[in-house]
Amino acid sequence: MASDLSFVEYVIDQCAGAGRRAGASALTHRKMFGEYAIYLDGKVVLLVCDNQAFLKPTEAGRALLGDVEEAPPYPGAKPSFLLGGQLEDRELMAAVVRATADALPLPKPKKPKKV
C-alpha cells in the first residue's frame, strides 16, 4: 500500500522546525518506489512507507527519543526508528530530525553520466 501525500505533508509539517534555524534548509520530499523519502540538508532523514514514519537510526536520535520501537520500513530494509505518538510533539520532532541530519554523513556525490 502506497503512502498518501497528505500523510507525508503532515509529517513534514510536524518536523518543520528542524529546518527553520538560521542557515538551515527546509525539509523536502521525493517519491520513491511508491513511497516517500524526506530530506533535510540533502540527507534522507525519514522514510514514509505505508503511511508510517521511519526515522534513520542514529545515536543522537535515540538519545532524544529514548525507548523507541525499531522496524524495517519495507521488506529487506535495515530497521529504522518507527515513529508513532512522537509525531504529535512538534518540538521533539524538530529536535530529533535536526539531530539526525547533523549525525548523518553527507551523501556521496553522484558520478557524471557518460554520454
Buried (B, 14 or more C-beta within 10 A) or exposed (E): EEBEEEBBEBBBEBBBBBBEEEEBBEBEBEEEEEBBBBBBBEBBBBBBBEBBBBBBBBEBBBEBBEEBEEEBBEEEEEEBBBBEEBBEEBEBBBBBBBBBBBBBEEEEEEEEEEE
